């Protein structure tokens, strides 16, 4: 490589500059002057993460020597493209090109990361054939590969059989023992080392940090003759992991030099501890922030519920990556602001960023809360729906989304298309079927899950009990509840009890339902007594209703629904004096009825309607259509069930006190 070309390539500090120099060399013809030039260009492209450009250069070379093959393979490995590296190595062997020791070392590193032990063993034949059996670089790589694959004893045999060992050999063993949880063996080997460097010390400190033994980790740290940045970061990270930000802060203050990563560690530590003001102080003092710094602060504010401050930082960011967008959109969704999440998602779509599963989940979560599917379907279709069916989290979220939006058929299709169905996947689908009243399919799926040897948990049982409730399957409900408690030893939660009380109560077994409530190992909640009161309403059991209502009035005295339900039960029994007494209780407790609301998605827009609100632009047209529907229902014989609403239909004279005791706006 001549001095001019060498100097040009040395000036390439950015990918843009490298492309410019590369173009210049192509034009002047210098690129073909030697393999050294090509080798340097391939390495530089790989160093900047542009392995696709490196591969184009590599593929255009007509005669490739082992050094060029090795540079390309090494470039893939350093950019975590292990599959591509191994594929290229196989192509190299097919062409009968003899690899270098560095080629074998790189491919062993790739296979170790992939944990492809069988392919690692296949490389040993290449090692013997090429005469690398006693090559120190290759032997160290074999140790590292075995350790990454969890074959600790095999690594030790290679280590013990080495005629020559350097500090890398020892460090590979110490680090490998630490990674595989063999801290005692790591310490024993560390203590026997004749020569230790900062990597040796840091590897062992990592072991004690992982164990949570910060006392020994600190002792080792203080004993290091010369500390590098990695050692400082490991010990500070250890204190942050155990929640000791005080010691982390002390070490940070005495550090001779700090890098951006260390500042980020402190921001992360204070955010985890909930000390956002301290985290913000560090953030403001940073001499140089990167996208991680900004994202950590945004995430801290999101988790504390301070979305205003999070969005303020988000808008100020000079550069955003996918994680940043996902953090902010997901933050809105998790904090009950799905509309804001989808509004921000519209801005995101202008970016040219490839999505991941976490981002998809944030969008689905927002759509699920609003009960709309357009945005989720759009983002899935744009990025290939099938690619996400291997991620059970996405599958489960999609099933839940479609179910909440009333499309049980689509939910079922997603379930059937899933590459792998786990417990959560089955539980979500069972609950979806149950909520849509598809009782037989819910029960069948529950039985099918057990045939697949997937053990149900409390969530699964809640789903199948809910299905039994919707289908009025009293005996099946009893059987599943017994199976849950006796066969699977699952302690029922209040939701299970509420479901069983509803099943028994609506089935007419009010006494059994009451006995179950009295036998609960936890204090009955409003859900349990509410189910009892609803069942009493169905069967007009005034005595049991009074017991349930009495408990509900203690638990939630401001819930208007309980008063209305009891009032209706009294009215059905003709006990008007008690109806008046309930009305008096409503006034006494100053109970107010929550205004009902609903919303619908139409043309990718969400229209919300609140009771009594006439602000919608199409209110007149909507009311006109509703009046037509109402008249049509009357003509078809679909009138109000007098048995369920006795107060307003059977005793109009009594209701001269109010227009409608059930929905008396003066009371609520």
Secondary structure, DSSP 8 states (H G I E B T S, - for coil): --HHHHHHHHT--SHHHHHHHHHHHHHHTGGGS-HHHHHHHHHHHHHTT-HHHHHHHHHT-SS--HHHHHHHHHHHHHTT-HHHHHHHHHHHHHTT----HHHHHHHHHHHHHHT-HHHHHHHHHHHHHTT-TT-HHHHHHHHHHHHHTT-HHHHHHHHHT-SS--HHHHHHHHHHHHHTT-HHHHHHHHHT-SS--HHHHHHHHHHHHHHT-HHHHHHHHHH-SS--HHHHHHHHHHHHHTT-HHHHHHHHHH-SS--HHHHHHHHHHHHHTT-HHHHHHHHHH-SS--HHHHHHHHHHHHHHT-HHHHHHHHHH-S---HHHHHHHHHHHHHTT-HHHHHHHHHHHTTS-----HHHHHHHHHHHHHHT--HHHHHHHHHT-GGGGTT-HHHHHHHHHHHHHTT-HHHHHHHHHH-S---HHHHHHHHHHHHHTT-HHHHHHHHHHHHHTT----HHHHHHHHHHHHHHT-HHHHHHHHHIIIIIS-----HHHHHHHHHHHHHTT-HHHHHHHHHT-SS---HHHHHHHHHHHHHHT-HHHHHHHHHHHHHH-TT-HHHHHHHHHHHHHTT-HHHHHHHHHHHHHTT------EEEEEETTEEEEEETT---STTHHHHHHHHHHHHHHHHHTT----TTT-HHHHH-TTGGGGSS-STT-TTT-
